Amino acid sequence: MPTLFLIAGSLMAGDTADTAATQWLTTGAFRWTAGRPLVAPVQTPGEHRYSVKDPSIVFHGGRWHLFVTVRGRERSHSIEYLSFASWDEADSAPRHVLRASDGYYCAPQVFYFTPHRKWYLICQASNESWTPKYQAAWSTTTTIDKPDSWAPLKPLGTNPAGKKMGLDFWVICDGKKAHFFFTTLDGRMWREETALDAFPGGWSKPVLAIKGDIFEAGHVYTLKGLDRYMTVVEAQGGRGWRYFKAYLADRLEGPWTPLAATKDKAFASMANVRHPTPRWTDSISHGELIRAGCDERLEVDPGNLRFVFQGVLNRDRRGKPYGRIPWRLGLLEPR
């Protein structure tokens, strides 16, 4: 079991961390060790759950706060909240389905927006009263540890790329603007922007951010102390059914330069991950880097990257429709 509690809170900067950051920034060479599965679906009365996926996680108030998509038979998509002091407690932590919506909503992103002194939940959702009924949505709370406190979802008011609303919506801020990223399942990732004082409204028309052999789950981070940004984005059909690529930029507006963005040189794939015994996944799918803080800048420590992801064995997903694939969550640590 990885000693995950060691990364809670501030990390000591030193020669080892600086060297690690310099190495991957220079070479684009990542090597990971996967721990055992950390979170699996839990069955509740009247609801059969197929999977736990799409993690978003922050550390605040001495505890981890984990938000995930749960796929079920009776309710296809919803967002579940777990909180725990150490990762060895994660799978046994109480589960709470958020009441921000009674309908379809999933793929959460959670961060603290400092100007409003509120926690924001960004997700994809559908509501018959919206036009269009499917789009990016948002909710807020002042108390992240109270799952019933999230306000009802509202449309974020972002714009489609052509006729495509996209999916796996993501917000990150710099000193002046909020930036909204999404993918459209056609090898393209898009960006919109708004002034910080207009957030969560006022979005611009989308512009192309990255074009290539990419799929979904495009997540963007600030590299703490380096004044640079990194995008990790999911691709298909490389070393493993699903895997992740990485791109770098000096500005959130781009341009984005490939860092580890091929099948043979990936951010995280079956080619650069060492697995536990027994092995439990053949994919590195929709994941989030563990952040060094919890605010809108989405900072990660470049010398201490950790990646929470969803995984599954090929034999366990074979023959199943996507909604019934038994995804579980795990953690990649550097080696």
N, C-alpha and C positions, 0 to 999 in steps of 0.2 A: 504494500500500500504506500503510495507516495506521501511524503511528509508535507502535505499541502498547507498545513497551518503555518509553516515557516514563511509563506509569502504574504500573509495577512498584514496589511499596513505598509509603512514605508520600508524600502529596501536600502541596504547599505551600498553605496557606490564605492567601487574599488577596482583594482587592477584586473581582477578576473572578469567582472561585468563589462568593463571598458573593452577588454580584449575580445570578449564574446561578441559584443556589438560591432566592433571594428571588423571582425572576421566575416560575419554574415553580410554586413553592409558592403563590404568590398568584394566578396566572392559569390554571394547569393546562395551559399551552401548551408542548408539546414539539416540537422539530424535530431531525431526525436525518440523518446521512449514513451510508449503508451502504458498507462496503468490499467488495472482491472476496471470493469464497468462500475460507474459511480452512482448512476440514477437509472432506474427502470420504471416502467409503468406500474401503477398500483391500482388494483381493482376496487371499486366502491359499489355499494348496493345500488342496483338498477343501472349500472353503467359498466360496459366492458371496454377497457382501454387497450389499444393496440401498441401505442408507442409514446415515447417522450422524446421531443426533438426541439430544434431551433433555440438553443440556450442564449439567454442574456443575463449577465451576472455582474454585481457590484459588491464591494466590501464596504460596510458602513456600520458604525456603532458597535464594533467588535464582532459583527456577524456577516456571513455571506447571505446575499439576497438573490435568489435564482428564479428567473421567469422562463417558462418553457411553453411550447405548444404541446398539447396532448391530443392525440387522435383517438376517437372512440367509435363504437358501433351505434350508440344511441344519439350521441352528439358528435358530429364529425370533427369539429375544430373548436378548441377553446384554449385559454391561457391559464396556466397553473403557476402558483407561487409556492416556493419552499424557502425556509430560512434555517440556518444551522451555524454553529460556532466553528466546527471543523469538518473537513470533507468526509471523514469516516462516519459522520452522522447523517450525511446527505440523503441516502436512500431510505432512512427511517424517519426523516423529518415529516411533520404533518403537511398534507397537500391541501391547497386552497384554490379553487377555481375563482378567478376574478369575476366580479359582477358588473364590470364596465360594459358588457354587452350580453344579451341573451341569444345572439345569433352567431354567425360565422366571424371569428377573428383569431388571428394567429401570427406567428413570426414576430415576437416582441423584441423591442430594443428599449432599454431603460437607462436613464441618466438624470442627474440633478442639474436643472437649468438655473444657474446662479442668479441672473438678473430677476427672475420671478420668485426665487426661493421655493421652488417646487420641483418635485420629481415628475418627469415626463415619461409616458409610455407611448411609443410609436409602434404601429402594427398595421397589418393589412386586414381589412374588414369589409363586410357587406351588410347593407341596410336598405330595405325596400323604400324608405323615405328619402334616400340620397339620390342625387343625379351626378354622375352615374352611381349605381347602387354599390359597386365594388370600387374601393380606392384606399389610399393611405388614410389612417385615422390616428387620433391622439386622445390621451386622457392624462389627468394630473392627480397628484395627491401631495400633501405635506408630510405624510407619515408612511414611509415605505414599508414599515413592518406591520401595517394594518391592511390586509388584503381587501377588506370590504370598503375601504375609504376611497378607492379610485372612482373618479367621476365618470359618468356615461361617455362613451366614445363620441367624438365629433370628427367630421371630415377635415383633413389637414388642408385641403384646398390646393394641392399640387396639381401639376399639369401632365397629361399623357404625352408620350413620345409617339407622335403620329396618332394612331388609334389604340396604342398599347399603354395601359396604366402601369404595367410592370408588377414587380413583387419584391419582397425582402427589403422593405424600405428602411432607410438609414439616415440619421441626422448627425452632423458633427459641426462644431463652430470654431472659428478662429476669432481674432480680436474685434472684427467688424461685422461678420456675416455668419448666418447659419447656412449650411450646405446640405442638400437633400440628394441622396444617391439611390438608384434602383437599377435593376437589370430587367431585360425584356425577353430572355430565353432565346435570343437570336444572335448571341455573340457580342452584344452591346450593353454597356453600362452607361447610365446617364446621370447628369448633375443639374440641379436647380439651386437657386440661392434666394435669400431674403436678408434684409438688414436685421441685426440683432434686436432692435427695438420694435420690429414688426412681427417677429416670431410669436406664435406659430403660423402666421398668415403672410400674404404678400409675395408669394413665390413667383419666380421668373419662369419663362419657357425653358424646357430642358435643352441642354447641349450635350453632345457626345463626349464622354469622359474616357472610356476605354473601348476599343474594338479588337476582338480576337476570338480565340477558342475558349470562351468563358460561358458560364451557364447562369448561376444564381448566387445568392448570399454574398453580395459585394459589400464588405465591411471596411471602413476607413478609420485610421487612427493617427493621432499625433505621436511622434517619436519624442519622448520626453528628453529635453536637454539638447536636442539636435536641430530644432527648427525645421523638421522635415515631416513628411507624412507617408504612411504605408497603407495600401489597399491589399487586403487578402480577398480572393474571390474564387468561388467553386467552379470547377470544370468537370467534364465527364470523359470517360474512356481513356484514361492514362494508365498509370501503374496503380490499378484499383479502379472500381466502377466510378467512384467519386473521389476527387482530390482537390487540393487548393494551390493556387498560384499567388504570387506577390508582385506588387508594383510599387515604385517610389515616386515622389514628387516633392518639389520645394514649396509648392502652393497647392491649396485644395482645388484651385481652378485648373491644375495640371500645368504642363503635360505630364503624363504618367509613363515612367520608364520601366520596362520589364526588369525584374530582379531575379525571380525564380519562377519562370512563367512558361516552362515547357514540360512535356510528359516526363522527360528524363532528368530534368532539373526543376523540381517543384518545391513549393513552400512546404507542403505536407502530403505525402502519398504513401503507397505501400512500398515504394523504393527507399524511403529514408526514415521509416518508423520501425523501431524494434518493439516486438509484441510480447506480452506476458504469456505464460502457459497456464491454462489453455488460451489460445488465441480466440478473440471474440468479435473481431471486425475485419472486413475486407475493404472498407471504405473510410475515408475521412470526409465527412459531409457536414453541412451547415454548422459552423462553429463561431466562437467569439474568443478573441484574446482577452486574458484577464488584465484588467486595467490597473494602473498605478494610483488612480483616483476614481472619482465617481461623477465628475462634472461634465459639462457639455464639450469640453476639449477632447475627451476620450483619449487621455494620455496612456501610453504603455511604456514600460521600462525596456529600452532596447537591449539591455544587458541581461534581462531576465524574462524572456517571453514564455508564456504558458498559454495553451490553447484548449478550450473546452469544446468538444465536438460531438456530433451524433455518428454512431457507427452501427454496422450490422454485418453478419456473415452472409456471403453469397448464397449459401445453402438455405439460410433462414428467410431470405427475401424471394427466392426463386419461385415463380408461379403465382405470386401474390399481387393483387392490385396495389398501387403505391400507398393508398391509405391504410393498408393492413400490414405494411412492412414493420417488423418489430424493432424500431430504432431504440437504442439506449445511449446514454451519455457517458463519455470518458474524458480523459485529460491527457494531453501531450506535454511532456517536459523535455527540455533540451538535454542532449548527451554529448 
